[in-house]
Amino acid sequence: MDGLDELYMEIILDHYRDPRNRGELAPPAYMAEGFNPMCGDEVKVFLDIENNAVKEIRIGGQGCSISQASASMMTTLIEGKSIKEVHQISKAFKSMMAINEEGVVEDVDLGDLEALQGVVKFPLRIKCAILSWHTLEQGLKEIAASTQ
């Protein structure tokens, strides 16, 4: 393992062992749930949206180090961002994870999420890394639909 791989592993394990923004938000916050039947990973995403931005986000659930670290990293990156920025970050992350996304956004700083780029070598683990992102997007869609 080279130095960069070791650094990335350290970042992933740090977010797994000490997840950021873990917990729940009280109503009227919205909650979305995601589940990966292939491995049993589950994630809950609690969202408080205000002025078309993520005011607060919290996560819950259980699963492997990849799914839980990705969820933790996601919360630190998107809290306080506009919904438009969140969608751009999500597209950029999925692109990095080798998932075809139309209109990929360039020059998006993915922060600690870049530590997960090695996951693409293990196709079955990609679903672990993107579970929280799919759950977040589903939650945002449902929130948008309920406010129309």
C-alpha positions as CSV (number, residue, x, y, z in Angstrom):
1,M,0.0,0.0,0.0
2,D,1.5,3.4,-1.0
3,G,1.3,6.5,1.1
4,L,-1.8,7.9,-0.6
5,D,-3.7,4.7,-0.2
6,E,-2.8,4.7,3.5
7,L,-3.9,8.3,3.9
8,Y,-7.2,7.5,2.1
9,M,-7.7,4.4,4.3
10,E,-7.1,6.5,7.4
11,I,-9.7,9.1,6.3
12,I,-12.3,6.4,5.6
13,L,-11.7,4.7,9.0
14,D,-11.8,8.0,10.8
15,H,-15.3,8.8,9.4
16,Y,-16.4,5.2,10.1
17,R,-15.2,5.2,13.7
18,D,-16.2,8.8,14.4
19,P,-19.1,9.6,12.1
20,R,-20.0,13.3,11.7
21,N,-23.6,14.5,12.1
22,R,-24.8,11.2,13.4
23,G,-28.3,11.3,15.0
24,E,-31.8,12.4,14.2
25,L,-33.5,15.7,13.5
26,A,-36.9,16.2,15.1
27,P,-40.0,16.9,12.9
28,P,-40.7,18.8,10.8
29,A,-37.3,17.6,9.4
30,Y,-37.7,15.0,6.6
31,M,-36.3,11.4,6.8
32,A,-35.4,9.2,3.9
33,E,-34.3,5.6,4.2
34,G,-32.0,3.6,1.9
35,F,-31.2,-0.1,2.0
36,N,-28.7,-2.2,0.0
37,P,-30.2,-5.7,-0.1
38,M,-26.9,-7.1,-1.5
39,C,-25.0,-6.5,1.7
40,G,-27.5,-5.3,4.3
41,D,-26.2,-1.7,4.5
42,E,-28.9,0.7,5.6
43,V,-28.9,4.5,6.0
44,K,-31.3,7.1,7.2
45,V,-30.9,10.7,6.1
46,F,-32.6,13.4,8.1
47,L,-32.9,16.8,6.3
48,D,-34.0,20.2,7.4
49,I,-34.4,22.3,4.3
50,E,-34.7,26.1,4.6
51,N,-34.5,28.8,1.8
52,N,-33.8,26.1,-0.8
53,A,-30.7,24.9,1.1
54,V,-29.7,22.1,3.5
55,K,-29.9,23.9,6.9
56,E,-29.1,20.7,8.8
57,I,-28.4,17.0,7.9
58,R,-28.0,14.0,10.2
59,I,-27.5,10.4,9.4
60,G,-28.4,7.1,11.0
61,G,-28.2,3.4,10.1
62,Q,-25.6,0.7,10.0
63,G,-23.4,-1.0,7.5
64,C,-19.9,-1.4,6.3
65,S,-17.1,1.1,6.7
66,I,-17.5,2.3,3.1
67,S,-21.2,3.1,3.4
68,Q,-21.0,4.7,6.8
69,A,-17.9,6.7,6.0
70,S,-19.4,7.9,2.7
71,A,-22.6,9.1,4.6
72,S,-20.5,10.9,7.2
73,M,-18.4,12.6,4.5
74,M,-21.5,13.5,2.6
75,T,-23.0,15.4,5.6
76,T,-19.9,17.5,6.2
77,L,-19.8,18.5,2.6
78,I,-23.4,19.4,1.9
79,E,-24.6,21.0,5.1
80,G,-25.3,24.7,4.4
81,K,-25.2,24.2,0.6
82,S,-28.0,25.1,-1.7
83,I,-30.0,22.3,-3.3
84,K,-28.5,23.1,-6.6
85,E,-25.0,22.8,-5.2
86,V,-25.9,19.5,-3.5
87,H,-27.0,18.1,-6.9
88,Q,-23.7,19.2,-8.5
89,I,-21.7,17.6,-5.7
90,S,-23.7,14.4,-6.0
91,K,-23.1,14.3,-9.8
92,A,-19.4,14.8,-9.3
93,F,-19.2,12.1,-6.7
94,K,-21.1,9.6,-8.9
95,S,-18.9,10.5,-11.8
96,M,-15.8,9.8,-9.6
97,M,-17.4,6.4,-8.6
98,A,-17.6,5.6,-12.4
99,I,-21.4,5.9,-12.6
100,N,-22.5,7.5,-15.8
101,E,-24.1,10.8,-15.1
102,E,-25.2,13.2,-17.8
103,G,-23.8,16.7,-17.5
104,V,-21.1,15.9,-15.0
105,V,-20.0,19.0,-13.1
106,E,-16.3,19.7,-13.3
107,D,-14.2,21.5,-10.7
108,V,-16.3,20.4,-7.7
109,D,-14.2,20.0,-4.5
110,L,-15.2,16.6,-3.1
111,G,-13.1,17.0,0.1
112,D,-12.7,13.8,2.0
113,L,-14.9,12.0,-0.5
114,E,-11.9,11.7,-2.7
115,A,-10.6,9.1,-0.3
116,L,-13.3,6.8,-1.7
117,Q,-12.0,6.8,-5.3
118,G,-10.2,3.5,-4.8
119,V,-13.6,1.8,-4.3
120,V,-14.1,1.8,-8.1
121,K,-11.6,-1.1,-8.2
122,F,-14.3,-3.2,-6.4
123,P,-17.6,-2.8,-8.3
124,L,-19.7,-4.4,-5.7
125,R,-18.5,-1.8,-3.1
126,I,-19.6,1.1,-5.3
127,K,-23.2,0.6,-4.2
128,C,-22.0,0.9,-0.6
129,A,-20.3,4.2,-1.3
130,I,-23.3,5.7,-3.1
131,L,-26.1,4.4,-0.9
132,S,-26.3,7.6,1.2
133,W,-26.2,9.7,-1.9
134,H,-29.2,7.9,-3.5
135,T,-31.1,8.2,-0.2
136,L,-30.3,11.9,-0.1
137,E,-31.5,12.4,-3.7
138,Q,-34.7,10.5,-3.0
139,G,-35.4,12.6,0.1
140,L,-34.8,15.8,-1.9
141,K,-37.2,14.6,-4.6
142,E,-39.9,13.8,-2.1
143,I,-39.4,17.1,-0.3
144,A,-39.7,19.0,-3.7
145,A,-42.9,17.0,-4.6
146,S,-44.5,17.7,-1.2
147,T,-44.0,21.4,-1.5
148,Q,-45.5,21.8,-4.9
